[in-house]
Amino acid sequence: MLCNSNQYSPAELYESQKSTDLIKLFNECFRESENTILVGNADEPVYLPASNGESFDRVIFTKDYFSSALHEIAHWCVAGKQRRRLVDYGYWYLPDGRDAEQQKRFEQVEVTPQAIECAFSKASAIKFRVSIDNLSGEQNCSKAFETAVSNRLNELIITGFNARTQRFLAALHTFYKTPPFTMLEHK
């Protein structure tokens, strides 16, 4: 599966992958054009549109976790203009401890963001793992969800990523010296 393979894992790339790199790359790409910045070191991830004296919309990720930043950027890339005017894009979110039905709805909403996060991970030369984000609830991270994420990424590679996703992917490919996606990978 595309999302579970990782051919780019030289130790020197892992050493350079700090969240500060992502902040710099994201802000270079979107600070001016989208009035949006990436901010780390938060206890919880959140998206906050500009308000109360804040000049920029903020994509905020957990602590200095590289994967958290990629995940939050993926959500930002998916959100349309109207959703980017709302705190956390106006999405519903049930915290850890979801039952099976709630988890199923969560996974349906997460397929596209996690597919984009997978692309960002590959472009950054790091391993990607799907996230069920439900450690104290019913853990039904099935092969079906992993397959759905991988299939969605394959679709996006064929049909094309939206402009913001493509722009950030290009920045990641350039910074981490990874090849762009040119063909689908299979098991």
DAUR-V918997 format. One record per residue. N is the residue number from 0. RES is the residue in one small letter. OMEGA is omega as a letter, one per 40 degrees, with the letter a starting at -180 (none if undefined). Layout:
n: {N,N}
res: {RES,RES}
omega: {OMEGA,OMEGA}
//
This chain:
n: {0,1,2,3,4,5,6,7,8,9,10,11,12,13,14,15,16,17,18,19,20,21,22,23,24,25,26,27,28,29,30,31,32,33,34,35,36,37,38,39,40,41,42,43,44,45,46,47,48,49,50,51,52,53,54,55,56,57,58,59,60,61,62,63,64,65,66,67,68,69,70,71,72,73,74,75,76,77,78,79,80,81,82,83,84,85,86,87,88,89,90,91,92,93,94,95,96,97,98,99,100,101,102,103,104,105,106,107,108,109,110,111,112,113,114,115,116,117,118,119,120,121,122,123,124,125,126,127,128,129,130,131,132,133,134,135,136,137,138,139,140,141,142,143,144,145,146,147,148,149,150,151,152,153,154,155,156,157,158,159,160,161,162,163,164,165,166,167,168,169,170,171,172,173,174,175,176,177,178,179,180,181,182,183,184,185,186}
res: {m,l,c,n,s,n,q,y,s,p,a,e,l,y,e,s,q,k,s,t,d,l,i,k,l,f,n,e,c,f,r,e,s,e,n,t,i,l,v,g,n,a,d,e,p,v,y,l,p,a,s,n,g,e,s,f,d,r,v,i,f,t,k,d,y,f,s,s,a,l,h,e,i,a,h,w,c,v,a,g,k,q,r,r,r,l,v,d,y,g,y,w,y,l,p,d,g,r,d,a,e,q,q,k,r,f,e,q,v,e,v,t,p,q,a,i,e,c,a,f,s,k,a,s,a,i,k,f,r,v,s,i,d,n,l,s,g,e,q,n,c,s,k,a,f,e,t,a,v,s,n,r,l,n,e,l,i,i,t,g,f,n,a,r,t,q,r,f,l,a,a,l,h,t,f,y,k,t,p,p,f,t,m,l,e,h,k}
omega: {a,a,a,i,i,a,a,a,i,a,a,i,i,a,a,a,i,a,i,i,a,i,a,a,a,a,i,a,a,a,a,a,a,a,a,i,i,a,i,i,i,i,i,i,i,i,i,i,i,i,i,i,i,a,a,i,a,i,a,a,a,i,i,a,a,a,i,i,i,a,a,i,i,i,i,a,a,a,i,a,i,i,i,i,a,i,a,i,a,a,i,i,i,a,i,a,a,i,a,a,i,i,i,i,i,a,i,i,a,a,a,i,a,i,i,i,i,i,i,i,i,i,i,i,i,i,i,i,i,a,i,i,a,a,a,i,i,a,a,i,a,i,i,i,i,i,i,i,a,i,i,i,i,i,a,i,a,a,a,i,i,a,a,i,a,a,a,i,i,i,i,i,i,a,a,i,i,i,i,i,i,i,i,i,i,i,none}
//
